[in-house]
């Protein structure tokens, strides 16, 4: 009897050890973590206090195999019909359209010099976008801030825009696409006067875009509460920097 009991005990220990070893092995296997690279717009050559606005009619520019669209129309003296520009202008005092490429900050995100300015045209919404040329990937985050043009118009008003008041708002939307199909949206309020708030974004702020999943294109649009028969009165600009994209 003792021998039989001893044998059963040893077998039980061996089986239990085997199960624990298997479970431990499975749990200890490291989960692969995605790696990301960051587009900072510092690699785009600009002179001091200057801007690239697309007036060279190139249709955009590429950084790290990401194409940033720009649609510049060479009529009526030339004007932007939506898309990305690159700037290092930081005039936080001058109001109006003449200062459309300044960010309301001392520079780009994380102390950098350069950043992107996105102009959204409701007449050509497809122009304010960027596409991934290599493959569909996740986008971890990017940083946003108001342009000086939009910030001062929302704060003080101008001949086209009302100063924001109770229940007013202004937001940017990032819509992810995969194979030309929309896969999700992420919204961020650049100004929010709803429910007693009096917030206008005046610093670089991180927006998480992982909720979009894998995308090969991101379209950017803005919207707000100050609307007339001709559309949005608030200047439809947003500044962007430090886009983190999966390798």
N, C-alpha and C positions, 0 to 999 in steps of 0.2 A: 504494500500500500504506500509506504513512504517513497519507494522508487517511482511509482506511478505518479504520485503527487508532485515529486520533484521534476519529473519529465514534463508534466503539464505546465508547471510554473515556468520552466526555462523556455518552453515553446511560446508561452504567452508573452514573456519579456521580449523574445526575438521578434514576434509579430508587432508588438507595440512599438519597438524601436524602429522597425522597418517603416511603419506608418508615419511616425514622427519625422524620420529622415526624409521621406518622400514629400511630406508637407513643408518641411523646412526648406528643402531644395526648391520647391515651386515658389515659395514666398520670397526666397532670397534672390530670385532672378530679377535683375534690374529692369525696370520699365524704361524703354528708350524715350529720351526727352528730345523734343524738337529743338533745333538750333536756329537762331534768327540773326539776320544781318540788318543794319540800320541805314536808311537813306537819310542823310542830313542836309543835302543840297550844298554842302561846302565844296564838292568837287566840280560844281558848275562855276566857270570863271566869270567873275564880275569885277568891274572897277569899283573904286570907293564911292559909296553913297549912290549906287546905280541900280538899274533894274533891266532884266531881259523880259520884254513884253510880247514877244512873238512877231514883231513887226518885220522880221527878216523873212516871214512867210514860210518858215520851215515846218509848221504844223505841230511843233512840239519838240521834246527833247528826251533823251534816254539816259538813265542812270541805273547802273547795276542790273541791266536787262529789264528795266521797268520803263514803259513809255508813258510820258505825261503829255496829254493833249493840250493844244492851244490853237484856237481858231481866230486868226486875225484877218479882218476884212480891210483891204486896201482901197477903200472908197470914202468919200466925204472927209478926207483928211486922215483916214485910218482909224479903226476902232476894234476893240476886242469883242468877239461874239461868244465868249466863254472859254474857260480852260485855265491852265496853270501858267503863272509867271514866276520868275525867281528874283528876289529882291534882298537888299541889305539896308533898306531905308527905315529909319526909326523916328521920324518926326511925329511926336505925340501932341503937338500944339496946333498944327495947321488943319483947319476943318475943310471939307469939301472935296470934290472930285479930283482936283489937282494934286491931292495927296493920297491917291487911291492905293499906292503900293507900299505904304508904311504899315508896320505892325505896331500895336499899342504896347510896346515893350522896348527895352534897351538893345535888343538884338534877337537872334534866333533862340531856340530852346537850348537849355543847359549851357548858356554862355556862348553859344556859337554866333557866327556873324550873319549867315544867310538862311533863308527860309523860302517857302513857296507861298504865293498869294493866289487863291482860287476865286475866279469870278464866275458866278452862276448866271446864265441867261435862260429865262423861262422859254424863250423862243427857240433855243437850241440846247436843251438840257443834256444831250449826249456829249457835248463838248467838254464838260467839266468832269473828267474821268482819268484814271490811269489803268494800264493793263500790264499784266505779268507776261513777259514774252517767252519764258522758259517752260513753265508748268503751273498748274493750279497749286496754290499754297495757302496756308493760313496766315493771316495778318494779326500779329499779337496786339499792336496798339499804334497809335500815333498821337502827336501833340497838336493842340489847336489853341488859337487865340484870336481875338478880334483885330481887324484892321483899324487903324486910327480913323479912317473915313467912316466906317460903320459905328465905331465906339462913340465918337463925338456927336454923330447924327442922332444916335439913340439917347445919349445923355442930355444934349442941349437942343436938339431939333435943328432944322434948317429949312430952306425954301421948299424942299420936297418931302421932308421927313418930320413926323411929329416926335417930340421927346417922349420916351416911354413913360407910361403911367400905370395905374392900377389895372391888373389883369393882362397887361401886354407881355409879349414874348418874342424871341427871335432864336431860331435853332438851325443847326446843320444836320443833315441826314447823310449817312454813308450806306449805300445800298450795294451789296455784293452780288456778283453775277458769276455763273459757271456755265460755259457753253451757251452763252447768250440768254440764259434764263436766270431770273432773280431768285436768290437763295436766302435773302434776309436783309434786315435793316437795323442800323444802330443810330439813335438820335442823341444829340447833345445840345443843351440850351446855352447859347452864347449870351442870352439875356433872359431874365425871368422875373416878372413883376406880378406873378399870380400868387394868390393866397398870402398876401402881405409881404412877399419878398421884394427886394429892390436890388437885384443882382445884375451886373453887366460884367462879363468876363474881361479881366484886364491882366491876365498872366497866362503863361503857357500851361496847359492842363492836359493830362493824359486821358485819352479815350480808348477803352478796351474794345477791340474788334474781333476777338476770338469767337464771339457768338455768331459771326458770319459763316464760320466753317471754312472749307476750302473754296477759294475763288480764283478766277483768272482776270477779273476786272472789278473795279470799284468806281461807282458813280457818286458824285457829290452834289447835293442840292441844299438850298437854304429856303426858309419860309419864315413868316412872322405874322403878327397881328395887325400891323400897320399896312393896310391894303386899300387901294383905290380902284377905280374902274380900269386903270391901266396896269394893275398888278401890285406887286410888293413895292412899298415906298422906301423901306429900309435898304441901304446899300447892300447888295447881295454878294458880299465878299467874306472870305474866311482865310486866315493864315494857318499854314500847316507845316510841321517839321517832324523829324525823327520818326519816320515810318519803319516799324519793325516787321520784317517779312521772313517767313520760314525759308530756310535754305533748301 
